[in-house]
């Protein structure tokens, strides 16, 4: 797939470094909160054993082509997160669980721009906990469990660290170019078939969904931050469905602007490239050339910031947008429509 291979994998973890300095032999160890927390930390093998049943292999067959990916169970009633390129909405898939059992299932939602999808399995399952990239730090150890290359390697565990945060990648998308933003970069070993698997922190929380790696480099892979998927999963758990809302607006953020113009002076906000005249943003008064500064009070530094707020809402609800037009700032409240 161009310069990037779509894959999925996760990064295996190492034991935490000992924070305690050298002690005199006859001195009792100090009793501190940090020491108590470290002692209570789950051993890595125990964490892997506990979380492996929450990771599934995802087998697809379309147009005579077979594919293998991974997914992670995020609710006890069987909602599974994976990639859009693994299981697009409506796709029939076979889920392979850690005990070797299989189940036919269907992808009930997906979004190509985010490369995320949700599959629904029938039954009750052990679910992994969703964390947050907002508390993730560069250098933090991470672990991955996935199904690289083929089914004989299912539930492979690999490890590494968070190499960088907030990466933006330009990726091929059909005949055009798309951008993936605020990605987590990791040096975890990523191979074909690991796409859709979880990137886990040392507390056993999902912080990302593995999506792509750089073909020409070793140890440069990327995961989609779990934060963007959380509101979508929560809608499914609460309502049993999710209809993707839309504003009908086309945007650049400052990072993407620099891909096209290295001298771009845009520093913050989302620049409105175009507005669908039949969409809610246009009806509310948003116009080409405006800059969106906030969504429901949350600063919009990147498209992912806006999408997070957008996906937290339902179709028919209003989203409050802080807008700048020239030297004027004002608020618009478009009523969200279903994505077409």
C-alpha positions as CSV (number, residue, x, y, z in Angstrom):
1,X,0.0,0.0,0.0
2,X,2.3,2.7,-1.3
3,X,5.1,3.6,1.2
4,X,3.1,2.3,4.1
5,X,2.0,-1.2,4.8
6,X,-1.2,-1.5,6.7
7,X,-0.6,-3.8,9.6
8,X,-1.5,-4.4,13.1
9,X,0.5,-5.5,16.1
10,X,1.3,-4.5,19.5
11,X,4.3,-4.0,21.6
12,X,5.4,-6.3,24.4
13,X,6.5,-4.9,27.6
14,X,9.4,-5.2,30.1
15,X,9.4,-5.1,33.8
16,X,9.2,-1.6,35.4
17,X,12.5,-0.1,36.5
18,X,13.3,-0.2,40.2
19,X,12.7,3.4,41.5
20,X,14.4,2.6,44.8
21,X,18.0,3.7,45.3
22,X,20.6,1.5,47.1
23,X,19.9,0.9,50.8
24,X,22.2,0.2,53.7
25,X,22.0,-3.5,54.5
26,X,20.5,-2.9,58.0
27,X,18.2,-0.1,57.0
28,X,14.5,-0.9,56.6
29,X,13.0,0.1,53.3
30,X,11.1,3.4,53.4
31,X,7.3,3.1,53.3
32,X,6.1,5.5,50.6
33,X,3.1,5.7,48.3
34,X,5.3,5.2,45.2
35,X,6.8,2.0,46.7
36,X,3.4,0.7,47.6
37,X,2.1,1.3,44.1
38,X,5.1,-0.4,42.5
39,X,4.7,-3.4,44.8
40,X,1.1,-3.7,43.8
41,X,1.8,-3.6,40.0
42,X,0.7,-6.7,38.1
43,X,3.5,-8.9,36.9
44,X,3.9,-8.7,33.1
45,X,3.2,-12.5,32.5
46,X,0.1,-12.2,34.6
47,X,-1.1,-9.2,32.7
48,X,-0.6,-10.9,29.4
49,X,-2.4,-14.0,30.6
50,X,-5.3,-11.9,31.8
51,X,-5.6,-9.9,28.6
52,X,-5.0,-12.5,25.9
53,X,-8.6,-13.7,25.9
54,X,-9.7,-10.2,25.1
55,X,-7.7,-10.2,21.8
56,X,-9.1,-12.0,18.8
57,X,-8.0,-12.9,15.3
58,X,-10.2,-11.5,12.5
59,X,-10.4,-13.6,9.3
60,X,-12.1,-12.1,6.2
61,X,-12.9,-13.3,2.7
62,X,-13.9,-11.0,-0.1
63,X,-13.7,-11.3,-3.9
64,X,-11.8,-14.5,-3.5
65,X,-9.2,-12.9,-1.3
66,X,-8.6,-13.9,2.3
67,X,-7.2,-11.7,4.9
68,X,-6.1,-11.9,8.6
69,X,-6.2,-9.1,11.1
70,X,-6.7,-8.6,14.8
71,X,-9.2,-7.0,17.1
72,X,-9.7,-6.3,20.8
73,X,-12.9,-6.9,22.8
74,X,-13.9,-3.6,24.5
75,X,-17.2,-4.6,26.2
76,X,-18.4,-7.7,27.9
77,X,-21.3,-8.0,25.5
78,X,-19.1,-8.5,22.5
79,X,-18.1,-5.2,20.9
80,X,-14.7,-5.5,19.2
81,X,-12.5,-2.7,17.9
82,X,-10.4,-3.2,14.8
83,X,-9.4,-1.4,11.7
84,X,-11.6,-0.3,8.8
85,X,-9.1,-1.9,6.4
86,X,-9.5,-5.2,8.3
87,X,-13.3,-5.2,8.5
88,X,-15.3,-2.5,6.7
89,X,-18.9,-2.0,7.8
90,X,-21.1,-4.8,6.6
91,X,-18.2,-7.3,6.1
92,X,-18.8,-10.8,7.3
93,X,-15.9,-12.1,9.4
94,X,-14.7,-15.1,11.4
95,X,-13.5,-14.4,14.8
96,X,-10.8,-16.6,16.3
97,X,-10.6,-16.6,20.1
98,X,-7.6,-17.4,22.3
99,X,-9.0,-20.8,23.2
100,X,-9.2,-21.7,19.5
101,X,-13.0,-21.4,19.2
102,X,-14.5,-19.5,16.2
103,X,-17.6,-17.4,15.6
104,X,-19.1,-15.8,12.5
105,X,-19.8,-12.1,13.0
106,X,-20.3,-8.8,11.1
107,X,-18.8,-5.4,11.2
108,X,-21.5,-3.0,12.4
109,X,-19.6,0.3,11.9
110,X,-16.5,1.6,10.3
111,X,-14.9,4.8,9.2
112,X,-12.3,4.9,6.5
113,X,-10.8,8.3,7.5
114,X,-10.1,7.0,11.0
115,X,-9.3,3.4,9.9
116,X,-11.5,2.2,12.8
117,X,-14.3,-0.5,12.8
118,X,-16.5,-2.2,15.3
119,X,-17.5,-5.9,15.1
120,X,-20.3,-7.4,17.2
121,X,-19.9,-10.9,18.6
122,X,-22.6,-12.8,20.3
123,X,-22.0,-13.9,23.9
124,X,-20.3,-12.7,27.1
125,X,-16.6,-12.0,26.9
126,X,-13.6,-10.7,29.0
127,X,-13.1,-7.1,27.9
128,X,-9.9,-5.0,28.0
129,X,-10.1,-1.6,29.6
130,X,-9.8,1.5,27.5
131,X,-7.2,4.0,28.7
132,X,-6.2,7.4,27.3
133,X,-3.4,8.8,25.2
134,X,-3.6,12.0,27.2
135,X,-1.8,10.4,30.1
136,X,0.7,8.5,27.9
137,X,4.3,9.6,27.9
138,X,7.1,9.2,25.4
139,X,9.4,6.4,26.6
140,X,6.6,4.5,28.3
141,X,6.7,0.8,27.9
142,X,3.9,-0.8,25.9
143,X,2.8,-4.3,25.0
144,X,1.1,-5.7,21.9
145,X,-0.9,-8.9,21.4
146,X,-1.9,-9.8,17.8
147,X,-2.1,-12.2,14.9
148,X,0.8,-11.5,12.6
149,X,1.3,-13.1,9.2
150,X,-1.0,-16.2,9.7
151,X,-3.2,-18.0,12.2
152,X,-0.3,-20.2,13.4
153,X,1.1,-17.0,15.0
154,X,-2.1,-15.8,16.7
155,X,-1.7,-14.2,20.1
156,X,1.9,-13.2,19.5
157,X,3.2,-10.8,22.1
158,X,5.8,-8.2,21.3
159,X,7.1,-5.3,23.2
160,X,8.6,-1.8,23.0
161,X,8.1,1.8,24.0
162,X,6.1,4.8,23.0
163,X,8.6,6.4,20.5
164,X,6.7,9.6,19.9
165,X,3.2,11.1,20.2
166,X,1.0,13.3,17.9
167,X,2.4,12.0,14.6
168,X,0.7,13.0,11.4
169,X,1.0,10.6,8.4
170,X,0.1,11.2,4.7
171,X,-1.3,7.9,3.4
172,X,-2.8,6.9,0.1
173,X,-6.6,6.6,0.0
174,X,-7.9,5.4,-3.4
175,X,-7.0,8.1,-5.9
176,X,-6.5,10.8,-3.3
177,X,-4.4,11.4,-0.2
178,X,-5.6,11.2,3.4
179,X,-4.0,12.2,6.6
180,X,-3.9,10.3,9.9
181,X,-3.3,12.5,12.9
182,X,-2.2,12.4,16.5
183,X,-0.9,8.8,16.0
184,X,1.2,7.0,18.7
185,X,4.5,6.0,17.3
186,X,6.0,2.8,18.7
187,X,9.1,0.6,18.0
188,X,7.0,-2.5,18.5
189,X,7.5,-5.2,15.8
190,X,4.5,-4.9,13.5
191,X,3.8,-7.4,10.8
192,X,0.9,-8.0,8.4
193,X,-2.1,-9.4,10.3
194,X,-1.5,-7.3,13.4
195,X,-3.7,-4.6,12.1
196,X,-6.6,-3.8,14.5
197,X,-4.8,-5.2,17.6
198,X,-4.4,-3.2,20.8
199,X,-1.4,-1.2,22.0
200,X,-1.5,-1.6,25.8
201,X,0.2,0.3,28.6
202,X,1.9,-1.2,31.6
203,X,-1.4,-1.0,33.5
204,X,-3.1,-3.3,30.9
205,X,-5.1,-0.4,29.4
206,X,-5.7,0.0,25.6
207,X,-4.1,3.3,24.6
208,X,-4.2,2.7,20.8
209,X,-5.2,0.4,17.9
210,X,-2.3,-0.5,15.6
211,X,-2.8,0.7,12.1
212,X,0.3,1.2,9.9
213,X,4.1,0.9,9.8
214,X,6.8,2.4,7.6
215,X,7.9,-0.3,5.1
216,X,11.3,1.2,4.6
217,X,12.2,1.4,8.3
218,X,12.6,-1.1,11.1
219,X,10.7,-0.3,14.3
220,X,8.5,2.5,13.1
221,X,4.9,1.7,13.6
222,X,1.8,3.7,14.5
223,X,-1.4,3.3,16.5
224,X,-4.6,5.2,16.5
225,X,-5.3,6.8,19.9
226,X,-8.1,5.0,21.8
227,X,-9.6,8.3,22.8
228,X,-11.2,8.8,19.4
229,X,-12.9,5.3,19.5
230,X,-14.1,5.7,23.1
231,X,-17.3,7.8,22.5
232,X,-18.3,5.5,19.6
233,X,-17.9,2.4,21.7
234,X,-19.9,4.1,24.5
235,X,-22.8,4.8,22.1
236,X,-22.9,1.2,21.0
237,X,-22.9,0.0,24.6
238,X,-25.7,2.4,25.6
239,X,-27.8,2.3,22.5
240,X,-26.9,-0.9,20.5
241,X,-26.1,1.3,17.5
242,X,-24.3,4.3,16.3
243,X,-25.1,6.6,13.4
244,X,-22.0,8.7,12.4
245,X,-22.8,12.4,12.6
246,X,-21.4,15.0,10.2
247,X,-21.0,18.7,9.8
248,X,-20.5,18.8,6.0
249,X,-17.2,20.8,6.2
250,X,-13.8,20.2,4.7
251,X,-10.8,21.3,6.9
252,X,-7.1,21.6,7.2
253,X,-5.3,22.0,10.5
254,X,-1.9,23.7,10.9
255,X,0.0,20.4,10.7
256,X,-1.6,19.4,7.4
257,X,-1.2,22.9,6.0
258,X,2.6,22.5,6.4
259,X,2.5,19.4,4.2
260,X,1.4,21.7,1.4
261,X,3.2,24.9,2.4
262,X,6.3,24.7,4.6
263,X,6.0,28.4,5.2
264,X,2.4,28.2,6.3
265,X,1.7,30.8,9.0
266,X,-1.3,29.0,10.4
267,X,-0.6,28.1,14.0
268,X,-3.8,26.8,15.5
269,X,-7.4,26.0,14.7
270,X,-9.0,24.3,11.7
271,X,-9.1,26.2,8.4
272,X,-12.3,25.7,6.4
273,X,-11.4,24.7,2.8
274,X,-15.0,24.2,1.7
275,X,-18.5,23.8,3.1
276,X,-21.3,21.5,1.7
277,X,-24.1,23.9,1.0
278,X,-26.6,21.1,1.9
279,X,-25.0,20.4,5.2
280,X,-25.6,21.6,8.8
281,X,-22.4,23.7,9.0
282,X,-23.4,25.9,6.0
283,X,-26.9,26.2,7.3
284,X,-25.6,27.4,10.6
285,X,-23.5,30.1,8.9
286,X,-20.0,28.5,8.5
287,X,-18.2,29.7,5.3
288,X,-15.1,28.9,3.3
289,X,-12.1,30.7,4.9
290,X,-13.4,30.6,8.5
291,X,-11.2,29.1,11.2
292,X,-12.8,26.8,13.8
293,X,-11.1,27.4,17.1
294,X,-13.2,25.3,19.5
295,X,-15.9,22.6,19.6
296,X,-18.1,22.7,22.8
297,X,-15.3,24.7,24.4
298,X,-12.5,22.2,23.6
299,X,-9.6,23.7,21.6
300,X,-9.4,22.3,18.1
301,X,-5.7,22.0,17.3
302,X,-6.2,19.1,14.9
303,X,-9.0,17.4,13.1
304,X,-8.9,14.6,15.7
305,X,-9.9,17.2,18.4
306,X,-13.0,18.1,16.4
307,X,-13.8,14.5,15.6
308,X,-13.6,13.5,19.3
309,X,-16.3,16.1,20.1
310,X,-18.3,15.3,17.0
311,X,-18.4,11.6,17.7
312,X,-19.4,12.3,21.3
313,X,-22.7,13.6,19.9
314,X,-25.7,12.0,18.2
315,X,-27.4,13.0,15.0
316,X,-29.9,15.7,15.8
317,X,-27.8,17.3,18.6
318,X,-26.1,20.6,18.3
319,X,-22.3,21.1,18.4
320,X,-21.1,24.5,19.5
321,X,-18.3,25.9,17.3
322,X,-16.1,28.8,18.2
323,X,-15.3,30.5,14.9
324,X,-12.9,33.2,13.7
325,X,-13.6,35.2,10.6
326,X,-11.1,37.9,9.9
327,X,-10.7,39.8,13.2
328,X,-14.1,38.7,14.5
329,X,-14.9,35.7,16.7
330,X,-18.3,34.2,17.3
331,X,-20.2,31.0,18.0
332,X,-22.2,28.8,15.6
333,X,-24.4,25.8,16.7
334,X,-25.1,23.5,13.7
335,X,-27.5,20.6,14.2
336,X,-25.7,17.4,13.2
337,X,-26.9,15.3,10.3
338,X,-26.3,11.6,9.6
339,X,-23.2,11.0,7.4
340,X,-24.0,10.1,3.9
